Amino acid sequence: MNTESIKAWISDKLRSDEAGVTIVEYAIMLVLVAVVVIIANPAIQTALSTLFSGVSSFIAAGASGLS
């Protein structure tokens, strides 16, 4: 294999994987938007805090029941 064919092969591989990168970029943008919305809206903060407190209590109660 010569250098040009290796460069062409690498270029083709990188070009074909762009869809995966786009999905990751959209996922990162979605997470950032969600974080901004949660920070901007105190009602969501309170609801999430209550939810996580309930889940934490449920897990703690389940864990204490195992011993």
N, C-alpha and C positions, 0 to 999 in steps of 0.2 A: 504494500500500500504506500502510495506516495503522500506527501504532505497535503496536497490539494484535495485528494479524496477524503482524507481524515477531516479536514476543515469542513468540507461539504457534508459529511456524515454528522458531525457535531452540530452544524448549523441546522440541518434537517431535524435532528432530535430536539434541539432547543425550541425550534419553531412549532413543532407538533405538541409541545407541552404547555402552550399558552393558555389553554382552557382551564387547566388546573390552577394556574396562577390567578386567573380572573375570579374563580370561585373563592379562593382564599382572600383576595382583595375585597370582594363583596361581603364576605363573612366578617372581616375586620371592620369594615365600614358600618355594618349592621350592629356590631357590638358597641362601637363608639357612639352611634346614634342612641342606642338603648341606654348607655351610661349617662349621656347628656340629658335624656328625657327623665331618667330616674332622679338625677341630681336637681333638675329644674322643678320637679313636681314633688312637694313635701308629702302629699297624700300617698303617692306611690312608695315613698321612703317608709312611711308609717306602716303601710300594708305589708311591705316586704319584711320589715323588722318583726311584725307580728307573726308572719308566716314562718320565718326562720326560727323565731323563739319557740313556736309550737312544734316545729320539726325537731328542734334540739331537745325539747322536753319529752317528746315521744320517743326519741332515740335513747335518751337517758333512762326513761322508764323501762324500755325494752331491755336495755343492757343490765339494769339492776335486777330485772326479773330472771335473767339467765344465771345469776350467781347464787 
